[in-house]
Amino acid sequence: MHLDLRTVSIQPLRQTFDAVAARIGSDRPASRYQEATLDVQSTANFHYRPLWDQEHEIYDASRTGVVMKDWDAFKDPRQFYYGTYTLARARMQETAEGDFDFVEERGLADSYPEAAKQRALSVLLPLRHAEWGANMNNASMCAYGYGASITQPCMFNAMDHLGMAQYLTRAGLLLGDVAGLDTAKQAWLTAEAWQGLRHYIEDTFVLEDWFEVFVAQNLVLNGLLYPLVYQHIDRALSAQAGPVLSMLTRFQHEWYAETSKWINATLKIAVAESPENQQRIANWTRIWRDRAMGALAPVAALALDSSAAADVMTELLEEFNARAVKFGLSL
């Protein structure tokens, strides 16, 4: 019997959904990110206004003072939708698990110098509560925000912060013990060094404008806290006691570098939309930047000597202001 094998090319009747095609052209195939993101936001046919907020629809662009002609103008340079996000985090988690296993199997935590260990625990473990606050804030942005282009990555961000809180817990258990978690909780609740940061986070919980929460949490606090802890303090502890802590916090370091690209891209688009947006976001940034600097200075002093802590805070401020200029803010 003779078999004749041929390749048949089947031309699809359409390349993508009509709503996506209206944006990119009907003759162009859409990426999965575009199909999972563009025009997903519900815009009509709502049954009733929420009883707890009858001034707004359940999905309402007016919940923020930032005004956009098109809320799908935001683009995530990482192209994250659920599939790509989970794959990216699985790779990072695999690396993190390998680092934790390496430290545990070789007893590196047990040989970590005691003075450096206590200094690391005094800084890292209370940050579990700050990560929980960041999780709550990003979940709030997703709940009250408008447009999947921005609310979708906010939800991913919320889960990242929850995961990092768990990694800090594991690092604390490796370096210390369960009692250290209770000590850190009491430090978060009562120690003078942490009350500024705690006050900052609790005040963001009650902000009504979700985009202001985005600025206060994702731009300002993360933009100052992560370089302080996972670059400057980590560098100081590594010089004193070796790279064990760097291995246990590699996830946070890499996560911040990746996530900053999305934050910068989002704010660049919002700021460029109108002078009003630029002015509003600049005002929010100045207010929360100044509060964050005051809140983080005592945290820096926990791990660094006074002169080094002052120099680091000055450097952080300069780097933050330079970063803001790149997406159109003059601070």
PLY file of the C-alpha trace (Angstrom):
ply
format ascii 1.0
element vertex 331
property float x
property float y
property float z
element edge 330
property int vertex1
property int vertex2
end_header
0.00 0.00 0.00
1.26 3.45 -0.90
0.85 6.35 1.51
1.07 9.89 0.23
1.82 12.29 3.10
1.23 15.95 2.50
1.28 19.07 4.64
-1.90 21.07 4.47
-1.93 24.68 5.63
-5.24 25.72 7.15
-5.85 29.43 7.20
-7.74 30.48 10.36
-10.92 32.47 9.79
-9.75 35.03 12.36
-6.56 35.57 14.29
-7.92 36.51 17.72
-10.91 37.87 19.63
-12.71 40.85 18.12
-11.87 43.16 21.04
-8.16 42.36 20.75
-8.25 42.59 16.95
-9.73 46.08 17.21
-6.58 47.14 19.05
-3.83 45.33 17.16
-5.39 44.72 13.75
-7.49 41.84 12.46
-4.65 40.42 10.35
-2.20 40.03 13.24
-2.11 37.06 15.63
-2.28 38.11 19.29
0.01 36.91 22.03
-1.50 35.00 24.93
-0.63 37.93 27.17
-2.73 40.25 25.00
-5.66 37.86 24.89
-5.55 37.38 28.68
-5.29 41.10 29.41
-6.84 43.45 26.85
-10.49 44.46 27.37
-11.07 41.89 30.08
-12.37 44.56 32.46
-16.16 44.54 32.94
-17.57 47.93 31.92
-21.38 47.62 31.78
-24.50 45.78 32.90
-23.78 45.96 36.61
-26.77 44.94 38.71
-26.46 47.43 41.57
-24.01 49.72 43.32
-22.27 48.20 46.36
-24.24 48.86 49.54
-20.99 49.78 51.31
-20.07 52.40 48.65
-23.07 53.67 46.76
-21.10 56.50 45.16
-19.33 54.05 42.88
-20.15 51.16 40.59
-18.69 47.82 41.60
-16.02 48.41 38.91
-15.41 52.13 38.65
-12.53 54.09 37.14
-13.34 57.07 39.39
-12.06 55.30 42.51
-8.74 57.03 41.83
-7.81 60.59 41.00
-5.54 59.32 38.22
-7.39 59.64 34.92
-6.65 57.50 31.85
-8.31 57.61 28.45
-7.59 53.90 28.12
-6.90 51.80 31.20
-5.52 49.06 28.97
-2.71 51.41 27.92
-0.61 49.91 30.72
1.72 47.18 29.54
3.70 44.75 31.67
7.18 44.42 30.09
7.38 40.94 31.64
4.27 39.90 29.65
2.86 38.18 32.73
-0.48 36.45 32.61
-1.24 33.45 34.82
0.71 30.94 32.73
3.91 32.94 32.27
3.78 34.22 35.84
3.60 30.76 37.41
6.38 29.45 35.16
8.65 32.37 36.04
8.01 31.98 39.76
8.50 28.20 39.59
11.99 28.76 38.20
12.82 31.28 40.91
11.39 29.00 43.59
13.46 26.08 42.34
16.60 28.18 42.73
15.54 29.36 46.19
14.80 25.82 47.34
18.24 24.77 46.16
19.85 27.56 48.17
17.94 26.65 51.34
18.82 22.98 50.90
22.49 23.83 50.37
22.64 25.95 53.55
20.78 23.36 55.61
22.62 20.24 54.38
26.05 21.75 54.99
25.19 23.30 58.34
26.13 26.77 57.17
23.49 28.40 59.36
24.93 26.72 62.48
28.40 28.07 61.70
27.14 31.59 60.99
28.78 33.99 63.48
26.48 34.70 66.41
26.75 38.49 66.29
25.91 38.60 62.58
23.11 36.08 63.12
21.42 38.20 65.78
21.78 41.31 63.64
20.27 39.54 60.62
17.36 38.15 62.65
16.64 41.53 64.21
16.14 42.99 60.73
14.71 40.15 58.65
12.10 38.59 60.90
10.02 41.70 61.63
9.88 42.26 57.87
7.55 39.27 57.68
4.84 41.62 58.89
5.80 44.30 56.37
5.49 41.68 53.61
2.02 40.77 54.87
1.09 44.44 54.69
2.35 44.60 51.11
0.27 41.53 50.30
-2.84 43.23 51.70
-2.16 46.45 49.80
-1.66 44.76 46.45
-4.80 42.67 46.95
-6.64 45.93 47.64
-5.29 47.43 44.41
-6.57 44.42 42.53
-9.98 44.65 44.21
-10.58 48.37 43.67
-8.41 49.03 40.62
-9.66 49.34 37.07
-8.37 47.49 34.04
-6.80 44.04 33.99
-3.61 45.53 32.58
-2.82 46.87 36.05
-4.97 44.83 38.45
-3.66 41.50 37.11
0.01 42.15 37.96
-1.06 43.67 41.30
-2.56 40.31 42.24
0.62 38.55 41.18
2.53 41.05 43.32
0.30 40.28 46.29
1.11 36.58 46.09
4.82 37.33 45.68
4.84 39.26 48.94
3.08 36.41 50.71
5.71 34.02 49.40
8.54 36.29 50.53
7.05 36.45 54.02
7.27 32.65 54.07
10.88 32.72 52.86
11.77 35.15 55.65
10.13 32.79 58.13
12.18 29.86 56.80
15.38 31.90 56.94
14.59 32.82 60.53
13.97 29.21 61.48
17.28 28.18 59.89
19.26 30.91 61.64
17.36 30.86 64.93
14.34 29.00 66.25
10.58 29.32 66.69
11.04 31.65 69.65
12.69 34.12 67.30
9.39 34.53 65.45
7.61 35.55 68.65
10.44 37.94 69.50
10.18 39.52 66.05
6.43 39.92 66.41
6.86 41.75 69.69
9.54 43.93 68.09
7.11 44.82 65.30
4.42 45.70 67.83
6.44 47.52 70.45
10.10 48.20 69.52
10.73 51.86 68.77
12.81 51.11 65.66
9.85 49.49 63.89
7.00 51.81 64.81
7.62 54.26 61.96
7.44 51.49 59.36
4.44 49.90 61.07
2.65 53.26 61.16
3.45 53.79 57.47
1.99 50.45 56.44
-1.11 50.73 58.61
-1.83 54.19 57.19
-1.71 52.79 53.65
-4.41 50.29 54.64
-6.97 53.08 54.93
-6.13 55.10 51.82
-9.20 55.50 49.61
-7.35 56.07 46.32
-5.97 52.72 45.14
-3.42 54.34 42.83
-2.01 56.25 45.78
-1.58 52.89 47.50
0.27 51.72 44.37
2.65 54.68 44.69
3.08 54.42 48.47
3.65 50.65 48.50
5.06 49.48 45.19
7.06 52.53 44.20
8.12 54.25 47.40
8.30 51.67 50.17
9.55 48.79 48.04
11.84 51.18 46.18
13.60 52.16 49.41
13.19 49.08 51.64
14.45 46.43 49.22
17.70 48.19 48.26
18.31 48.96 51.94
17.84 45.41 53.21
18.78 43.20 50.27
21.64 45.27 48.91
23.25 47.49 51.55
22.55 45.52 54.74
23.11 42.22 52.93
26.46 43.51 51.64
27.52 44.58 55.13
26.60 41.22 56.67
28.29 39.31 53.85
31.52 41.22 54.47
31.26 40.37 58.16
30.08 36.75 58.05
30.07 35.40 54.51
27.34 34.96 51.85
24.93 32.67 53.73
22.31 35.39 54.17
22.63 36.35 50.50
21.73 32.78 49.54
18.68 32.77 51.80
17.41 36.07 50.37
18.30 35.63 46.71
14.60 35.42 45.77
13.89 38.89 47.17
16.90 40.43 45.44
16.01 39.01 42.03
12.31 39.71 42.50
12.91 43.39 43.16
15.05 43.83 40.05
12.37 42.14 37.91
9.34 43.87 39.45
10.90 47.35 39.25
10.68 47.14 35.46
6.89 46.77 35.68
6.54 49.58 38.25
8.62 51.94 36.11
6.72 51.10 32.93
3.34 51.57 34.62
4.19 54.93 36.14
5.82 56.19 32.96
2.54 55.64 31.10
0.38 57.17 33.86
2.61 60.22 34.23
2.77 60.81 30.47
-1.04 60.69 30.16
-1.59 64.25 31.42
0.00 67.07 33.43
-2.66 66.48 36.07
-1.59 62.87 36.49
2.04 63.93 36.67
1.35 66.51 39.38
-0.82 64.17 41.42
1.63 61.26 41.31
4.58 63.55 42.06
2.80 64.90 45.15
2.00 61.41 46.39
5.57 60.31 45.77
7.09 63.22 47.69
4.79 62.74 50.68
5.33 59.00 50.99
9.03 59.18 50.14
9.67 61.53 53.05
7.65 59.32 55.40
9.44 56.19 54.23
12.87 57.75 54.71
11.99 58.58 58.30
10.52 55.13 58.91
13.49 53.22 57.48
16.29 55.19 59.12
15.91 53.30 62.47
15.83 49.99 60.57
19.12 50.89 58.87
20.60 51.70 62.29
19.75 48.18 63.54
22.17 46.57 61.09
24.69 49.31 60.33
26.71 51.67 62.50
25.36 55.21 62.73
27.68 56.83 60.19
27.23 54.02 57.66
23.44 54.08 58.14
23.30 57.83 57.45
25.42 57.43 54.31
23.26 54.56 53.06
20.03 56.51 53.58
21.47 59.46 51.65
22.49 57.14 48.82
19.06 55.50 48.77
17.37 58.90 48.48
19.59 59.94 45.59
19.02 56.65 43.75
15.27 56.87 44.28
15.05 60.44 42.99
17.12 59.51 39.94
14.83 56.57 39.27
11.76 58.81 39.45
13.21 61.17 36.85
13.38 58.30 34.37
9.58 57.97 34.26
8.86 61.68 34.32
8.77 62.81 37.95
10.86 65.67 39.26
11.15 65.34 43.03
0 1
1 2
2 3
3 4
4 5
5 6
6 7
7 8
8 9
9 10
10 11
11 12
12 13
13 14
14 15
15 16
16 17
17 18
18 19
19 20
20 21
21 22
22 23
23 24
24 25
25 26
26 27
27 28
28 29
29 30
30 31
31 32
32 33
33 34
34 35
35 36
36 37
37 38
38 39
39 40
40 41
41 42
42 43
43 44
44 45
45 46
46 47
47 48
48 49
49 50
50 51
51 52
52 53
53 54
54 55
55 56
56 57
57 58
58 59
59 60
60 61
61 62
62 63
63 64
64 65
65 66
66 67
67 68
68 69
69 70
70 71
71 72
72 73
73 74
74 75
75 76
76 77
77 78
78 79
79 80
80 81
81 82
82 83
83 84
84 85
85 86
86 87
87 88
88 89
89 90
90 91
91 92
92 93
93 94
94 95
95 96
96 97
97 98
98 99
99 100
100 101
101 102
102 103
103 104
104 105
105 106
106 107
107 108
108 109
109 110
110 111
111 112
112 113
113 114
114 115
115 116
116 117
117 118
118 119
119 120
120 121
121 122
122 123
123 124
124 125
125 126
126 127
127 128
128 129
129 130
130 131
131 132
132 133
133 134
134 135
135 136
136 137
137 138
138 139
139 140
140 141
141 142
142 143
143 144
144 145
145 146
146 147
147 148
148 149
149 150
150 151
151 152
152 153
153 154
154 155
155 156
156 157
157 158
158 159
159 160
160 161
161 162
162 163
163 164
164 165
165 166
166 167
167 168
168 169
169 170
170 171
171 172
172 173
173 174
174 175
175 176
176 177
177 178
178 179
179 180
180 181
181 182
182 183
183 184
184 185
185 186
186 187
187 188
188 189
189 190
190 191
191 192
192 193
193 194
194 195
195 196
196 197
197 198
198 199
199 200
200 201
201 202
202 203
203 204
204 205
205 206
206 207
207 208
208 209
209 210
210 211
211 212
212 213
213 214
214 215
215 216
216 217
217 218
218 219
219 220
220 221
221 222
222 223
223 224
224 225
225 226
226 227
227 228
228 229
229 230
230 231
231 232
232 233
233 234
234 235
235 236
236 237
237 238
238 239
239 240
240 241
241 242
242 243
243 244
244 245
245 246
246 247
247 248
248 249
249 250
250 251
251 252
252 253
253 254
254 255
255 256
256 257
257 258
258 259
259 260
260 261
261 262
262 263
263 264
264 265
265 266
266 267
267 268
268 269
269 270
270 271
271 272
272 273
273 274
274 275
275 276
276 277
277 278
278 279
279 280
280 281
281 282
282 283
283 284
284 285
285 286
286 287
287 288
288 289
289 290
290 291
291 292
292 293
293 294
294 295
295 296
296 297
297 298
298 299
299 300
300 301
301 302
302 303
303 304
304 305
305 306
306 307
307 308
308 309
309 310
310 311
311 312
312 313
313 314
314 315
315 316
316 317
317 318
318 319
319 320
320 321
321 322
322 323
323 324
324 325
325 326
326 327
327 328
328 329
329 330
